[in-house]
């Protein structure tokens, strides 16, 4: 029922606050949803986000009789469109109550905004870049989410299909069991690869030392490794500078694996960290008054038995040579010693066989699937 229902552009700080708060309100009390920190999402959606150098964005609110019932961000990533030769407008941060009119009007708003700017295709959920959460959950609704992924209700999929959306790409997620001891096969393969290619593992005691020596190079490896992946746009220097400043100084060096060649140049990186899912649920999006305490405790003193494998990246010329085995040869003993029981792989494209091959050393199960939808934008002129 469209009576009393409107969709309008977000205009000003008050509207943006309502846009962000709607996500917390819609999933309040949900045991699987993991909320973003309000401050992080506010910064991501602001004009100060370095991605805005090459992205245009307009957020929309759906309201019924003055109450927010849906939200969506329309995004044009010019860098990605140039890379892939497309005219795509993305939709991201989409949430809505179970009302077909609400989801329809939100998508129509994104379509119209994109159409006015010459776009011919709609895709989403996608953020500004691959560093943002992407993909609508379509399997695994009774699995705990992660800080790096989207949780949504099961009815979202039905709404997208009703709107004529089709599959553009699927990502799957695996849950790995941490073994009781380092698998002999893994150890054997890792030693062979190190000897054959004259590779070594870089060891650090302080995160600041990783940042100083390899901060820039880590993100250069990520850029080169991820370039062929669906919808990827390479990070700019401004983005790299922001990620180095925001994250690298705070990671646990024992949870990071860096593989270098005989000249000391990085060929691959694997970054993991304790799951912050339950801590973020307790924080409810706020660092203050006690949100910071829940997060710090989960990172430093009383971590979950689950950890998140945030990313694995290997330079293209080194892929398929067993480098991935070195990450787990390096990290699994740390996982065992610290008492972790399972590992979230986070998103991987369903057809990325190179990534999925690296899980052969673990007992595992696929527990989630998420989808990027697409739709052709009709020219109504």
C-alpha positions in Angstrom: 0.0 0.0 0.0 1.6 3.3 -1.1 -0.7 5.6 0.8 1.4 7.8 3.0 4.6 6.3 1.6 7.3 8.5 0.1 11.0 8.1 -0.9 13.2 11.2 -0.9 16.9 12.0 -1.0 18.8 12.3 2.3 19.5 16.0 2.9 21.6 17.1 5.9 22.9 15.7 9.1 19.5 14.9 10.6 18.5 12.8 7.7 21.8 11.0 7.6 21.4 10.1 11.3 18.0 8.7 10.6 19.5 6.8 7.6 22.1 5.2 9.8 19.9 4.6 12.8 17.3 2.7 10.7 19.7 -0.3 10.3 20.0 -0.6 14.1 16.3 -0.3 14.7 15.3 -2.9 12.0 17.7 -5.5 13.5 17.3 -4.6 17.1 17.4 -7.9 19.1 18.3 -10.1 16.1 20.9 -12.6 17.4 22.6 -13.0 14.0 23.0 -9.4 12.8 26.2 -7.6 13.6 25.8 -3.8 13.6 28.4 -1.4 12.2 29.9 1.2 14.5 27.9 4.4 14.0 31.1 6.4 13.6 32.5 4.1 11.0 29.4 4.1 8.9 29.0 7.9 9.2 32.6 8.3 7.9 32.1 5.9 5.1 29.0 7.7 3.8 30.5 11.2 4.3 32.2 13.4 1.7 35.5 12.8 3.5 35.6 9.2 2.4 38.6 9.0 -0.1 36.5 6.8 -2.4 34.3 9.9 -3.1 37.2 11.1 -5.3 35.9 8.7 -7.9 32.4 7.8 -6.6 29.1 9.7 -6.8 26.5 8.9 -4.1 23.0 9.8 -3.1 21.2 8.2 -0.2 17.5 7.9 0.0 15.0 7.4 2.8 11.6 5.7 2.5 9.1 7.0 5.0 5.5 6.2 5.8 3.6 8.9 7.7 7.0 10.4 8.9 8.4 7.1 10.1 11.5 5.6 8.3 10.6 2.2 6.7 13.5 1.8 4.3 16.8 3.2 3.1 19.3 2.8 0.2 22.4 4.4 -1.2 22.8 5.0 -4.9 26.5 4.9 -6.0 28.3 5.3 -9.2 31.9 4.1 -9.0 33.4 5.8 -12.1 36.7 4.0 -11.6 35.1 0.5 -11.7 32.9 1.4 -14.6 35.9 2.5 -16.6 37.8 -0.6 -15.7 35.0 -3.0 -16.7 33.5 -0.9 -19.5 30.1 -0.7 -17.9 27.5 2.0 -17.0 26.5 0.6 -13.6 24.7 2.4 -10.8 25.2 0.4 -7.6 22.7 0.1 -4.7 24.1 -0.3 -1.2 23.1 -0.1 2.4 19.6 -1.2 1.4 17.2 -2.2 4.2 13.5 -2.2 4.3 10.5 -3.5 6.2 8.6 -6.4 4.6 6.5 -4.3 2.2 6.9 -4.7 -1.5 5.9 -1.1 -2.2 8.8 0.1 0.0 11.5 -2.0 -1.7 10.1 -1.2 -5.2 10.2 2.6 -4.6 13.7 2.4 -3.1 15.0 0.5 -6.2 13.1 2.8 -8.5 14.7 5.8 -6.9 18.2 4.4 -7.5 17.2 3.5 -11.1 16.0 7.0 -11.8 19.1 8.6 -10.2 21.3 6.4 -12.3 19.3 6.9 -15.5 19.6 10.6 -15.2 23.4 10.1 -15.2 23.5 7.8 -18.2 23.7 4.5 -16.4 22.2 1.4 -18.1 22.5 -1.3 -15.4 21.7 -1.6 -11.7 23.8 -3.8 -9.4 23.9 -4.5 -5.7 24.2 -4.6 -2.8 27.6 -3.1 -3.4 29.5 -0.4 -1.5 31.8 2.3 -2.9 34.6 -0.3 -3.3 35.4 -4.0 -2.4 36.6 -2.8 1.0 32.9 -2.2 1.9 30.5 -5.0 2.7 28.8 -6.5 -0.4 26.3 -9.1 -1.4 22.8 -9.9 -0.1 22.5 -12.9 2.2 20.4 -15.6 0.5 21.6 -18.7 2.6 22.7 -18.9 6.2 20.2 -16.7 8.0 20.7 -18.7 11.2 24.5 -18.1 11.2 26.2 -15.4 13.2 27.3 -12.5 10.9 30.7 -10.8 10.9 31.9 -7.3 11.1 32.9 -7.4 7.4 29.6 -8.7 5.9 26.0 -7.8 5.5 23.2 -9.6 7.4 19.6 -9.3 6.1 16.3 -10.9 6.6 15.2 -13.8 4.3 12.4 -11.8 2.7 14.9 -9.5 1.0 15.6 -12.2 -1.7 11.9 -12.5 -2.5 11.6 -8.7 -2.9 14.6 -8.7 -5.3 13.1 -11.5 -7.4 9.7 -9.8 -7.5 11.5 -6.7 -8.9 12.9 -8.6 -11.8 16.4 -8.8 -10.5 18.8 -11.5 -11.7 22.0 -13.0 -10.4 25.2 -11.0 -11.3 27.5 -12.9 -9.0 27.4 -15.1 -5.8 29.9 -15.2 -3.0 30.1 -18.1 -0.6 31.5 -18.3 2.9 33.2 -21.2 4.6 33.6 -22.1 8.3 36.9 -23.9 8.9 37.7 -26.0 12.0 41.0 -25.2 13.6 42.9 -28.6 13.8 44.3 -29.9 17.1 47.8 -29.8 15.5 49.5 -28.5 12.4 48.5 -30.9 9.5 51.5 -32.9 8.3 50.6 -32.4 4.7 50.4 -28.6 5.2 53.7 -28.5 6.9 55.3 -30.6 4.1 53.9 -28.5 1.3 54.9 -25.2 3.0 58.5 -26.3 3.4 58.7 -27.5 -0.2 57.3 -24.2 -1.5 59.7 -22.1 0.7 62.7 -24.1 -0.5 61.7 -24.3 -4.2 61.0 -20.6 -4.6 63.3 -19.1 -1.9 60.5 -17.6 0.1 60.3 -16.8 3.8 57.9 -15.7 6.4 58.3 -12.2 7.9 58.1 -12.1 11.6 57.1 -9.0 13.6 56.5 -8.3 17.3 54.9 -4.9 16.9 52.1 -3.8 14.5 53.8 -0.5 14.1 56.8 -2.3 12.5 54.5 -4.0 10.0 53.0 -0.7 9.2 56.4 1.0 8.8 58.1 -1.7 6.7 55.2 -3.2 4.7 52.1 -0.9 5.0 52.2 0.4 1.5 53.3 -2.8 0.0 50.5 -4.8 1.6 47.9 -2.7 -0.2 49.8 -2.8 -3.4 49.6 -6.6 -3.2 45.9 -6.5 -2.5 45.3 -4.2 -5.5 47.1 -6.5 -7.9 45.6 -9.7 -6.5 42.0 -8.4 -6.5 42.1 -6.6 -9.9 40.5 -9.5 -11.9 37.7 -10.0 -9.3 34.1 -9.0 -10.0 33.5 -5.3 -9.9 36.9 -4.4 -8.3 38.4 -0.9 -8.6 41.9 -0.4 -7.5 42.5 1.6 -4.3 43.9 5.0 -4.8 46.8 6.3 -2.7 44.4 8.3 -0.6 42.5 5.2 0.3 45.6 3.2 1.0 46.8 6.0 3.3 43.5 5.9 5.2 43.5 2.1 5.6 47.1 2.1 6.8 46.3 4.8 9.4 43.0 3.3 10.5 43.9 -0.4 10.7 47.5 -1.6 10.4 48.7 0.0 13.6 46.1 -1.9 15.7 46.3 -5.4 14.3 47.9 -8.3 16.3 51.1 -9.1 14.5 50.8 -12.8 15.4 47.5 -12.9 13.4 49.2 -11.5 10.2 51.2 -13.6 7.8 53.5 -12.0 5.3 55.4 -14.0 2.7 58.4 -12.4 0.9 60.9 -13.4 -1.7 64.7 -13.4 -1.5 64.8 -9.7 -2.1 62.4 -8.9 0.7 59.5 -8.0 -1.5 56.0 -9.2 -0.5 54.4 -11.8 -2.6 51.4 -12.5 -0.4 49.6 -11.4 2.8 47.0 -13.1 5.0 45.3 -11.1 7.8 43.1 -12.5 10.5 41.7 -11.2 13.7 39.4 -12.3 16.6 35.7 -12.2 15.8 34.2 -9.0 17.1 30.6 -10.1 16.2 29.4 -10.5 19.8 31.3 -7.4 21.0 29.7 -5.3 18.3 26.3 -6.6 19.2 26.9 -5.6 22.8 28.2 -2.1 21.7 25.0 -1.6 19.6 26.9 0.7 17.2 28.3 3.0 19.9 31.9 3.3 21.2 30.6 5.2 24.3 30.0 4.8 27.1 31.0 1.1 27.1 31.2 0.0 23.5 35.0 0.5 23.4 35.3 -1.8 26.5 33.5 -4.7 24.8 35.7 -4.3 21.7 38.9 -4.0 23.6 38.2 -7.0 25.7 37.4 -9.1 22.6 40.7 -8.0 21.0 43.0 -8.2 24.0 41.8 -10.2 27.0 38.8 -12.5 26.4 38.5 -13.2 22.7 35.9 -15.4 21.0 36.8 -18.9 20.0 36.1 -17.9 16.5 38.3 -15.7 14.3 37.8 -13.9 11.0 40.1 -14.4 8.1 39.8 -10.9 6.8 41.7 -11.3 3.6 44.2 -13.4 1.7 46.0 -11.9 -1.3 48.8 -13.3 -3.5 50.4 -11.5 -6.4 49.0 -12.9 -9.7 52.4 -14.2 -10.8 52.7 -16.2 -7.6 49.2 -17.7 -7.6 49.0 -21.5 -8.0 52.5 -22.1 -6.6 51.5 -23.0 -3.0 52.1 -19.7 -1.4 48.7 -19.9 0.4 50.0 -23.0 2.3 52.6 -20.7 3.9 50.0 -18.5 5.5 48.4 -21.4 7.4 51.7 -23.0 8.2 52.5 -19.7 9.8 49.1 -19.0 11.4 47.6 -22.3 12.5 50.0 -22.9 15.4 49.0 -19.4 16.7 45.3 -20.2 16.3 45.9 -23.4 18.3 47.9 -21.7 21.0 45.4 -18.9 21.5 42.5 -21.3 21.8 40.6 -20.6 18.6 38.2 -23.3 17.4 36.9 -22.1 14.0 37.6 -19.6 11.3 35.3 -17.5 9.2 36.7 -17.2 5.7 34.4 -14.3 4.8 33.3 -13.8 1.2 34.8 -15.5 -1.8 33.4 -15.7 -5.3 31.8 -19.1 -5.9 33.8 -19.7 -9.0 37.2 -18.7 -7.5 38.8 -22.1 -7.5 42.2 -20.7 -6.5 40.8 -19.4 -3.2 38.7 -22.5 -2.4 41.7 -24.8 -3.1 43.5 -23.4 0.0 40.9 -24.9 2.4 41.9 -28.5 1.6 43.9 -28.7 4.8 40.8 -28.1 7.0 37.5 -29.7 7.9 35.0 -27.2 6.6 31.4 -26.5 5.6 29.9 -23.8 3.4 27.5 -22.0 5.7 26.6 -18.8 3.9 25.8 -17.6 0.4 25.2 -14.0 -0.7 24.3 -12.5 -4.1 24.9 -9.4 -6.1 21.7 -8.7 -8.1 21.5 -7.0 -11.5 18.8 -5.4 -13.6 18.8 -3.5 -16.9 17.7 0.1 -16.5 15.0 0.9 -19.1 15.4 4.1 -20.9 12.0 5.8 -20.4 12.8 8.8 -22.7 
